[in-house]
Every structure is written in C-alpha cells, then in structure tokens.
Amino acid sequence: MPSVVFTLPNLASVGLNEEEAKKRYKNIIINYKSASDWYNAKRINTKAYAYKILMNKRTNEIVGAHLLGPQAAETINLFAMAMSKKMTANDIKGLVFTYPSWCNDIKDML
C-alpha cells in the first residue's frame, strides 16, 4: 500500500525498504540517485528530487520504491500498480508516457 507525506516536497513510498528487501531476497538491485539535474526538476527549479528503487535481481520485479520530490504523491501510484501486477523493469521501460511528465521519469529510475 503506497503512503505519502504531503509536505513540500512530497515523500512517498510503496513496498519494502532496503533493510526489509535485503532480508527477504538474496540479491537485490538498488537504484538510488538525486535527480535534481533532470529536466523536470530543472524546469521548476527544484533541488529536492531523488529516488530509491529496489528490485529483486532474479526476477527484475520492483519490490520497493521511495520518492522525494514534486509529484511523488502521484508517481508512487504507478509504482504501486506495477508492483501489484508484478511488472518487471523491462515491462515498465517498454511503456509510453507523455513527455515531459513526472511519470516518464520512472523509466530512468529503473
């Protein structure tokens, strides 16, 4: 179940945190980065834009997503949907989103 702290910027989360993922799965992929240099962050002049995505290395499925930044409250819903449908990173990368949109950034987070 996704959760959001409605602050400025939003802080959103769904699934496992890093510690939980390491305990549950033998091997995980951790994609963590500040994305303040990405186009969407630059176009609204924000420095607070970051993510941590956790994936099961064996299946390439997302097991946790944690977002900080504008529109995190909306974007986390796509991660929740992908997790509930057991979509892989490649499944998501194959989707077409409008550009520039915050949801389009998901593909680069994987």
Sine and cosine of phi, psi and omega as CSV:
sin_phi,cos_phi,sin_psi,cos_psi,sin_omega,cos_omega
0.00,0.00,0.82,-0.58,0.00,-1.00
-0.94,0.34,0.48,-0.88,0.08,-1.00
-0.68,-0.73,0.47,-0.88,-0.05,-1.00
-0.65,-0.76,0.66,-0.76,0.21,-0.98
-0.98,-0.20,0.92,-0.40,-0.09,-1.00
-0.99,0.10,0.94,0.35,0.09,-1.00
-0.94,-0.35,0.01,-1.00,0.13,-0.99
-0.93,-0.38,0.95,-0.30,0.06,1.00
-0.99,0.14,0.25,-0.97,0.07,-1.00
-0.92,0.40,0.54,-0.84,0.14,-0.99
-0.83,-0.55,0.87,-0.49,-0.11,-0.99
-0.76,-0.65,0.49,-0.87,-0.07,-1.00
-0.48,-0.88,0.53,-0.85,0.13,-0.99
-0.50,-0.87,0.60,-0.80,0.05,-1.00
0.99,0.14,-0.44,-0.90,-0.10,-1.00
-0.99,0.15,0.47,-0.88,0.19,-0.98
-1.00,0.03,0.06,-1.00,-0.10,-0.99
-0.87,0.49,-0.70,0.71,-0.01,-1.00
-0.89,0.46,-0.71,0.70,0.01,-1.00
-0.90,0.44,-0.66,0.75,-0.01,-1.00
-0.90,0.43,-0.64,0.77,0.01,-1.00
-0.91,0.41,-0.56,0.83,0.03,-1.00
-0.95,0.31,-0.63,0.77,-0.11,-0.99
-0.99,0.17,-0.60,0.80,-0.07,-1.00
-0.90,-0.44,0.59,-0.80,-0.03,-1.00
-0.91,0.41,-0.72,0.69,-0.01,-1.00
-0.79,-0.61,0.77,-0.64,0.07,-1.00
-0.80,-0.60,0.42,-0.91,0.12,-0.99
-0.98,-0.22,0.74,-0.67,0.03,-1.00
-0.88,-0.47,0.91,-0.42,0.10,-1.00
-0.96,-0.28,0.92,-0.38,-0.06,-1.00
-0.73,-0.69,0.75,-0.66,-0.01,-1.00
-0.28,-0.96,0.52,-0.86,0.27,-0.96
-0.99,0.16,0.76,-0.65,-0.04,-1.00
-0.93,-0.38,0.44,0.90,-0.05,-1.00
-0.92,0.39,-0.25,0.97,0.04,-1.00
-1.00,-0.07,0.04,1.00,0.03,-1.00
-0.98,0.22,0.39,-0.92,-0.07,-1.00
-0.81,0.58,-0.74,0.67,-0.04,-1.00
-0.86,0.50,-0.62,0.78,0.03,-1.00
-0.94,0.35,-0.66,0.75,-0.01,-1.00
-0.92,0.40,-0.61,0.79,-0.08,-1.00
-0.93,0.36,-0.36,0.93,0.09,-1.00
-0.93,-0.37,0.12,0.99,0.08,-1.00
0.85,0.52,0.80,0.59,0.06,-1.00
-0.89,-0.45,0.60,-0.80,0.08,-1.00
-0.99,-0.16,-0.25,0.97,-0.07,-1.00
-1.00,-0.07,1.00,0.08,0.03,-1.00
-0.48,-0.88,0.93,-0.36,-0.05,-1.00
-0.47,-0.88,0.27,-0.96,-0.01,-1.00
-0.48,-0.88,0.38,-0.92,0.19,-0.98
-0.64,-0.77,0.88,-0.47,0.00,-1.00
-0.90,-0.43,0.76,-0.65,-0.02,-1.00
-0.92,-0.39,0.77,-0.63,-0.02,-1.00
-0.76,-0.65,0.56,-0.83,0.12,-0.99
-0.95,0.31,0.88,-0.48,-0.07,-1.00
-0.90,0.44,-0.55,0.84,-0.04,-1.00
-0.94,0.35,-0.68,0.73,-0.08,-1.00
-0.98,-0.22,-0.27,0.96,-0.06,-1.00
0.92,0.39,0.33,0.94,0.05,-1.00
-1.00,0.03,0.55,-0.84,0.04,-1.00
-0.97,0.26,0.76,-0.65,0.03,-1.00
-0.91,-0.42,-0.17,0.98,0.05,-1.00
-0.23,-0.97,0.55,-0.83,0.05,-1.00
-0.60,-0.80,0.70,-0.71,-0.06,-1.00
-0.68,-0.73,0.85,-0.53,-0.12,-0.99
-0.81,-0.59,0.61,-0.79,0.11,-0.99
-0.77,-0.63,0.83,-0.56,0.07,-1.00
0.59,-0.81,0.01,-1.00,0.04,-1.00
-0.86,0.52,0.65,-0.76,0.05,-1.00
0.92,0.39,0.19,0.98,0.05,-1.00
-0.87,0.49,-0.55,0.84,0.00,-1.00
-0.90,0.44,-0.53,0.85,0.04,-1.00
-1.00,0.06,-0.70,0.71,-0.08,-1.00
-0.90,0.44,-0.56,0.83,-0.03,-1.00
-0.88,0.47,-0.45,0.89,0.03,-1.00
-0.89,0.45,-0.56,0.83,0.05,-1.00
-0.93,0.36,-0.61,0.79,0.08,-1.00
-0.91,0.42,-0.65,0.76,0.02,-1.00
-0.88,0.47,-0.67,0.74,0.03,-1.00
-0.90,0.43,-0.72,0.70,0.00,-1.00
-0.87,0.49,-0.65,0.76,0.01,-1.00
-0.93,0.38,-0.65,0.76,-0.03,-1.00
-0.93,0.37,-0.45,0.89,0.02,-1.00
-0.99,-0.12,0.09,1.00,0.02,-1.00
0.82,0.58,0.66,0.75,0.04,-1.00
-0.96,0.26,0.59,-0.81,0.07,-1.00
-1.00,0.02,0.19,-0.98,0.07,-1.00
-0.85,0.52,-0.64,0.77,0.02,-1.00
-0.91,0.41,-0.59,0.81,0.08,-1.00
-0.85,0.52,-0.71,0.70,-0.05,-1.00
-0.94,0.34,-0.66,0.75,0.02,-1.00
-0.88,0.47,-0.41,0.91,0.01,-1.00
-0.99,0.13,-0.13,0.99,0.01,-1.00
-0.98,0.18,0.40,-0.92,0.04,-1.00
-0.94,-0.35,0.83,-0.56,0.05,-1.00
-0.89,-0.46,0.35,-0.94,0.09,-1.00
-0.92,0.39,0.48,-0.88,0.00,-1.00
-0.73,-0.68,0.69,-0.72,-0.06,1.00
-1.00,0.08,0.79,-0.61,0.11,-0.99
-0.63,-0.77,0.38,-0.93,0.00,-1.00
-0.91,0.43,-0.57,0.82,0.00,-1.00
-0.92,0.40,-0.52,0.85,0.03,-1.00
-0.89,0.45,-0.47,0.88,0.01,-1.00
-0.90,0.44,-0.37,0.93,-0.02,-1.00
-0.81,0.59,-0.68,0.74,-0.05,-1.00
-0.87,0.49,-0.57,0.82,0.02,-1.00
-0.98,0.20,-0.30,0.95,0.05,-1.00
-0.97,0.23,-0.32,0.95,-0.03,-1.00
-1.00,-0.03,0.00,0.00,0.00,0.00
